[in-house]
Amino acid sequence: QYAVEEAVASGIEHVIIAHFDDEPAQFRELLEGIPAHALGERMLRALAERLSALPVVVVRGIDQLFRSPARFGGAQDLANAAGMNLRTLYRNLEPAGIHSARTLVVAARLLRAYSYLQDPGRSIKEVAAKTGYHSPWQLSQHMRDMTGYTTEHVRHALTGDELVSVLAERIVQRRPTPP
């Protein structure tokens, strides 16, 4: 127990236990997720001022979202992680300038997709499947809606910091209400 506490105190975030979670597929998944965790951390830092205005339970839910976006299919899952109904979640987000829980969820999934897209051997179809999209078209639509760019353009032309910046701006952007 002391060794684990010491490891956590020194900043170690992941531990693999021999003969328990060192199966090759799990190990590969953990290694592939490391760049995505860094992007999620950057997004949380970019939103830090707004998050500081939110209740702790909502911040915890958003933190879980950016660390494990595959567990979140939509805004309702974020509300569940925050321990509240969807309407209450939206009421909590609005004063902090975050106007859509759905946009948060899509941004987290796109960051994870971006980390997979950095492997040139992965097809967009494979990335879409790994990030919970039903089709590459759906991933591409979300990418275009959130960034203004195609998935292929984002893959080759944007850095992780640029993508975080674009998505953070989109998260706090108020959409005009229809007439």
C-alpha positions in Angstrom: 0.0 0.0 0.0 2.8 2.4 0.9 4.4 1.9 -2.6 1.1 2.8 -4.3 0.7 5.9 -2.3 4.3 6.9 -3.0 3.8 6.3 -6.8 0.6 8.4 -6.8 2.4 11.2 -4.9 5.2 11.2 -7.4 2.7 11.7 -10.3 2.3 8.2 -11.6 -1.2 7.8 -13.1 -1.2 4.2 -14.4 0.0 1.0 -12.9 -0.1 -2.4 -14.5 -0.4 -5.4 -12.2 1.4 -8.5 -13.4 -0.8 -11.4 -14.2 -3.9 -9.3 -13.6 -4.1 -6.5 -16.2 -1.1 -7.1 -18.4 -3.0 -9.0 -21.1 -1.8 -7.7 -24.5 -5.0 -6.1 -25.7 -5.6 -4.3 -22.3 -1.9 -3.2 -22.3 -2.2 -1.9 -25.9 -5.4 0.0 -25.0 -3.7 1.6 -22.0 -0.7 2.7 -24.1 -2.9 4.0 -26.9 -4.9 6.1 -24.4 -2.0 8.0 -22.9 -1.9 10.7 -25.6 -5.7 11.1 -25.2 -5.3 11.6 -21.5 -2.9 14.5 -22.1 -5.4 16.1 -24.5 -8.1 15.7 -21.9 -5.9 17.4 -19.3 -5.2 20.3 -21.7 -9.0 20.7 -22.3 -9.7 20.7 -18.5 -7.0 23.4 -18.1 -8.5 25.4 -21.0 -11.9 25.3 -19.3 -10.6 25.7 -15.7 -12.0 29.2 -15.1 -15.5 28.1 -16.1 -15.2 24.8 -14.3 -14.3 26.7 -11.1 -17.8 28.2 -11.1 -19.5 24.8 -11.2 -20.5 22.5 -8.3 -17.9 19.9 -7.4 -20.2 17.0 -8.6 -20.5 18.6 -12.1 -16.7 19.1 -12.3 -16.1 15.5 -11.3 -18.5 14.4 -14.1 -16.7 16.6 -16.6 -13.4 15.3 -15.4 -14.6 11.7 -15.9 -15.9 12.6 -19.3 -12.5 13.9 -20.6 -10.6 11.0 -19.0 -12.9 8.2 -20.3 -15.1 9.6 -23.1 -16.0 6.1 -24.3 -18.2 5.7 -21.2 -20.3 8.7 -22.3 -22.8 8.3 -25.2 -24.5 11.6 -24.7 -25.5 14.4 -22.3 -27.6 12.1 -20.2 -24.5 10.0 -19.3 -22.8 13.2 -18.2 -25.8 14.1 -16.0 -25.7 10.6 -14.5 -22.0 11.0 -13.8 -22.8 14.3 -12.0 -25.6 12.6 -10.0 -28.4 14.8 -11.4 -31.0 14.9 -14.1 -30.3 16.5 -17.4 -32.3 19.6 -16.8 -30.4 20.3 -13.5 -27.1 19.7 -15.3 -28.0 22.3 -17.9 -29.1 24.7 -15.1 -25.7 24.3 -13.5 -23.7 24.7 -16.7 -25.4 27.8 -18.0 -24.1 30.4 -15.4 -20.6 29.1 -16.0 -21.0 29.9 -19.7 -21.2 26.3 -20.9 -24.3 26.1 -22.9 -24.5 22.5 -24.0 -23.7 19.3 -22.2 -23.9 17.5 -25.5 -21.1 19.8 -26.9 -18.9 18.7 -24.0 -19.5 15.1 -24.7 -18.8 15.5 -28.5 -15.6 17.5 -27.7 -14.3 14.7 -25.4 -15.0 12.1 -28.0 -13.3 14.1 -30.7 -10.2 14.6 -28.6 -10.0 10.8 -28.2 -10.6 10.4 -31.9 -7.8 12.9 -32.6 -5.3 10.9 -30.5 -6.1 7.7 -32.5 -5.9 9.7 -35.8 -2.3 10.5 -35.1 -1.5 6.9 -35.9 -1.2 7.1 -39.7 -1.9 3.3 -39.9 -5.4 3.8 -38.6 -8.3 4.4 -41.0 -11.0 6.9 -40.2 -13.4 3.9 -40.1 -11.4 2.2 -37.4 -11.1 5.5 -35.4 -14.8 6.0 -35.6 -15.5 2.5 -34.3 -12.9 2.9 -31.4 -14.5 6.1 -30.3 -18.1 4.9 -30.3 -19.4 6.4 -33.6 -21.7 4.2 -35.6 -20.1 5.3 -38.8 -17.1 7.3 -40.2 -19.7 9.7 -41.6 -21.0 10.5 -38.1 -17.4 11.2 -36.8 -16.8 13.4 -39.8 -20.0 15.3 -39.2 -19.2 16.0 -35.6 -15.6 17.0 -36.5 -16.9 19.4 -39.2 -19.6 20.8 -36.9 -17.2 21.4 -34.0 -14.1 22.5 -35.8 -15.1 23.6 -39.3 -12.6 21.1 -40.8 -12.8 17.6 -42.2 -11.5 14.7 -40.1 -8.7 14.2 -42.6 -7.7 17.9 -42.4 -7.7 17.8 -38.6 -5.6 14.6 -38.7 -2.8 16.3 -40.8 -3.0 20.0 -40.2 -4.0 20.7 -36.5 -1.8 20.1 -33.5 -3.4 18.8 -30.3 -3.2 22.3 -28.7 -4.9 23.9 -31.7 -7.7 21.3 -31.6 -8.1 21.9 -27.8 -8.3 25.6 -28.4 -10.9 25.2 -31.2 -13.0 22.8 -29.2 -12.8 24.9 -26.0 -14.0 27.9 -27.9 -16.9 25.9 -29.3 -17.9 24.6 -25.9 -18.4 28.1 -24.6 -20.0 29.5 -27.8 -23.6 30.4 -27.4 -25.6 29.2 -30.4 -28.3 31.6 -31.7 -31.8 30.6 -30.8 -34.0 30.0 -33.9 -36.8 32.6 -34.6 
